[in-house]
Amino acid sequence: TVLATALASVLTRGAAVRGGRGSKFFGEQPGGRFSITGVSDAMLRSNLGRIRIVDVKPKSRLEDPETVAVFDWTVEVCAQHGWDYEVWSWASETMLRNIKMLACGRLSTHLDRQLAMRAIDSCNGSAPLVDIVRAVCPSETDEMAVRPVILHLLWRGILAAHMETPITDRTLLILRMEESGEFNL
């Protein structure tokens, strides 16, 4: 992404960031003693431009030495660049997996707005995810193009789902209407 590329140009001391699902950090300790790689789950930017790197891990993984080493290194890299860093481990493993999956749909730079509006229109208040996919996915549209759109609508809060059960094709999605009738895609 453009943001990740711009941030990568800022980094020094052998570390870099690449965008993707989250942000990929890689580099070496001084003297080349070992290399470390960490892929965060989300790189968030506030309206004021403040960067926050987020890792989502279940509590059971917080004591793992490799995980601790990656977290410590990521804290150091973020501090060097004035970024915030946090680990989300406060929820159930199911909810954390759902958050990680929804994070895949957070970017809107390549969002097909027509597909998004068709998904919203096909929800009719609430519908299973698979029914929305089928309604939006005419023969000329690949189903794999529709699913990221639905993830984006969930990430933005336009659609809602129960987060304590795994999100599957049978998950009931609920349309959260905006008072203005307009959606911030």
Secondary structure in CASP SS format (residue, H / E / C, confidence):
PFRMAT SS
TARGET T0000
AUTHOR 0000-0000-0000
METHOD secondary structure of the structure
MODEL  1
T C 1.00
V H 1.00
L H 1.00
A H 1.00
T H 1.00
A H 1.00
L H 1.00
A H 1.00
S H 1.00
V H 1.00
L C 1.00
T C 1.00
R C 1.00
G C 1.00
A C 1.00
A E 1.00
V E 1.00
R E 1.00
G E 1.00
G C 1.00
R C 1.00
G C 1.00
S E 1.00
K E 1.00
F E 1.00
F E 1.00
G E 1.00
E E 1.00
Q C 1.00
P H 1.00
G H 1.00
G H 1.00
R C 1.00
F C 1.00
S E 1.00
I E 1.00
T E 1.00
G E 1.00
V E 1.00
S E 1.00
D C 1.00
A E 1.00
M E 1.00
L E 1.00
R E 1.00
S C 1.00
N C 1.00
L C 1.00
G C 1.00
R C 1.00
I E 1.00
R E 1.00
I E 1.00
V E 1.00
D E 1.00
V E 1.00
K C 1.00
P C 1.00
K H 1.00
S H 1.00
R H 1.00
L C 1.00
E C 1.00
D C 1.00
P H 1.00
E H 1.00
T H 1.00
V H 1.00
A H 1.00
V H 1.00
F H 1.00
D H 1.00
W H 1.00
T H 1.00
V H 1.00
E H 1.00
V H 1.00
C H 1.00
A H 1.00
Q H 1.00
H C 1.00
G C 1.00
W C 1.00
D E 1.00
Y E 1.00
E E 1.00
V E 1.00
W E 1.00
S C 1.00
W C 1.00
A C 1.00
S C 1.00
E H 1.00
T H 1.00
M H 1.00
L H 1.00
R H 1.00
N H 1.00
I H 1.00
K H 1.00
M H 1.00
L H 1.00
A H 1.00
C C 1.00
G C 1.00
R C 1.00
L C 1.00
S C 1.00
T C 1.00
H C 1.00
L C 1.00
D C 1.00
R H 1.00
Q H 1.00
L H 1.00
A H 1.00
M H 1.00
R H 1.00
A H 1.00
I H 1.00
D H 1.00
S H 1.00
C H 1.00
N C 1.00
G C 1.00
S E 1.00
A E 1.00
P E 1.00
L H 1.00
V H 1.00
D H 1.00
I H 1.00
V H 1.00
R H 1.00
A H 1.00
V H 1.00
C C 1.00
P C 1.00
S C 1.00
E C 1.00
T C 1.00
D C 1.00
E H 1.00
M H 1.00
A H 1.00
V H 1.00
R H 1.00
P H 1.00
V H 1.00
I H 1.00
L H 1.00
H H 1.00
L H 1.00
L H 1.00
W H 1.00
R C 1.00
G C 1.00
I C 1.00
L E 1.00
A E 1.00
A C 1.00
H C 1.00
M C 1.00
E C 1.00
T C 1.00
P C 1.00
I C 1.00
T C 1.00
D C 1.00
R C 1.00
T C 1.00
L E 1.00
L E 1.00
I E 1.00
L E 1.00
R C 1.00
M C 1.00
E C 1.00
E C 1.00
S C 1.00
G C 1.00
E C 1.00
F C 1.00
N C 1.00
L C 1.00
END
